[in-house]
Amino acid sequence: MANMDLNHANELYKSERYKEYMSYCLSFEEIEDGEALLNMGICYFYGRGVGKDIEKAKACFEKATKKDF
């Protein structure tokens, strides 16, 4: 399995290309980066690029905290 390119992910997020960001992140089976998980949680929480989903946001936030982020 390929590793996530964090620079690419951050570029998508910072340029507010949320749909592309989420599609990119969700293409990976497991996300190991705390910042990526936090940003995914924010996208789910506010419905940026994906449907608003508080439960998925909460799960991402919890995973991010376990990564010390």
C-alpha positions in Angstrom: 0.0 0.0 0.0 1.3 3.5 -0.9 2.0 6.0 1.8 0.1 9.2 2.1 1.9 12.2 0.7 1.4 14.7 3.5 2.6 17.7 1.5 0.0 16.9 -1.2 -2.7 16.5 1.5 -1.8 19.7 3.2 -1.8 21.6 -0.1 -5.3 20.4 -0.9 -6.6 21.3 2.5 -4.9 24.7 2.7 -6.2 25.6 -0.8 -9.7 24.8 0.4 -10.1 21.9 -2.1 -11.9 19.9 0.6 -13.7 17.4 -1.7 -10.3 16.5 -3.3 -8.7 16.4 0.2 -11.3 14.0 1.6 -11.2 11.9 -1.5 -7.4 11.6 -1.3 -7.4 10.8 2.4 -10.2 8.3 2.2 -8.3 6.4 -0.5 -5.9 5.2 2.2 -6.9 2.3 4.4 -5.3 3.8 7.5 -4.4 7.4 8.3 -1.4 7.6 10.6 -0.9 11.4 10.6 -2.6 13.4 13.5 -2.9 16.6 11.5 -4.6 14.8 8.6 -7.0 13.2 11.0 -7.7 16.5 12.6 -8.4 18.1 9.2 -10.6 15.2 8.3 -12.6 15.7 11.5 -13.0 19.4 10.7 -14.3 18.5 7.2 -16.8 16.0 8.6 -17.9 18.4 11.4 -18.6 21.3 9.0 -19.5 19.3 5.9 -16.6 20.5 3.8 -16.2 18.3 0.8 -18.3 15.5 2.4 -21.7 15.3 4.1 -21.8 16.7 7.6 -21.3 13.7 10.0 -20.7 14.5 13.7 -20.0 10.8 14.5 -17.2 10.5 11.9 -15.8 13.9 13.0 -15.7 12.7 16.6 -13.9 9.4 15.5 -11.3 11.4 13.6 -10.8 13.8 16.5 -10.3 10.8 18.9 -7.8 9.2 16.5 -5.9 12.5 16.2 -5.6 12.8 20.0 -4.2 9.3 20.1 -1.5 10.4 17.6 -0.6 13.2 20.1 -2.0 15.9 17.9 
